[in-house]
């Protein structure tokens, strides 16, 4: 492998000749050989938006030349377009402020920007600290990129995936609203409802958690930029943070603002905890929905079997013809991961000391993983399972006819204790409710048929 010599304040170091990064990135590669979890590409893209916006702000304040501003911007656009992904190799497990990832971006943009300046015949040359990092610190750039990456992931990935699944359940609820089935509480038979009503509960879960997520994510639209090292804004001109936030907003189409208190934004991740908590609420609902689906589809001969779901692949290496609810299994595993991520984020966010939190990389890694996994899983669950849910009317009707809990409709007419005697007698004798009721002499056949009518027991909600 061919190398070139780069230097920083520690001295000289060899860097692969075909890479755009510099000395500080190379030192991080050598000093943090920990795991394989790379800094998420979402935060790399967000950093590029930030550096371009900062270059525009610096130029507007007269602090860098137009040529330098254009070179930084052009190099950043290449990062945003995914053309330079191979030049961001750093792992999550590095300095807790994310300084090395900030410098990785500074070095790549400076090196690539200098190539462009040379191509353009310009004499200016970029320095990673003095120009690309102008008026900035890792302590305010990383949390800024973190917030931008998090908001973009939620609004561009998670919400559209959620909408897709929500729409499917909305349609299924309407389609199956007239199919009366037996309800279940405590995993035991309960009074009837319709399959459409049952699915409407799933639909409403997604409606409510979507609003929780959308409302909470607004708190992440305040950015730390302009705070520099400790929140005082040292070495940044007045209004720099506001200008950077304005430029980021233009670039991504989402309105961001510079945080009103930078001492908070450098050391606290309460907004991220809040948003991920709403994501966890969605995950909790997804767990319930996926479990309902696999219970209702269980069988095909010995389970509940009230719905059918698509058969996507063989389910056993030993049992021929077996098919499993694999989409439910996949998405519930994702939920388990998100629950763990939430614990990590909450703990990491609690570890701010004085003016800085130094758990930033692990916070954004887990946050973006949760968003990506849940988004992908909801789309997969929708496309490969939910849209194919169909009722098994024969099984549903049989369960309704055999249910003992229809006796609840008799409570207002013969009282709870008499109704319970009928249910217990029917269960003990293996008879129908009607047969047991008529034996008591408490009801005529006509009265039983009038009172115990499942279509009158499903309400209007």
Secondary structure, DSSP 8 states (H G I E B T S, - for coil): --EEEEEETTEEEEEETT----HHHHHHHHH----S-B--HHHHHHHHHHHHHHHHHHHHTTSS-HHHHHHHHHHHHHHHTTTTGGG---BSSS-TT-HHHHHHHHHHHHHHHHHHHHHTT------IIIIITTT--HHHHHHHHHHHHHHHHIIIIIHHHHHHHHHHHHHHHHHTTT-EEEEEETTEEEEEEEHHHHHHHHHHHHHHHHHHHHHHHGGGGEE-TT-TTTSS-TTS-TTHHHHHHHHHHHHHTS--EE-S-HHHHHH--HHHHHHHHHHHHHHHHHHHHHHHHHHHT--SSSS--SEE----S---SSSTT----HHHHHHHHHHHHHHHHHHHHHHHHTTEETTEES-HHHHHHHHHHHHHHHHHHHHHHHHHTGGG-EE-HHHHHHHHHH-SGGGGGGHHHH-HHHHHHHHHHHHHHT--HHHHHHHHTSS-HHHHHHH--GGGSS---
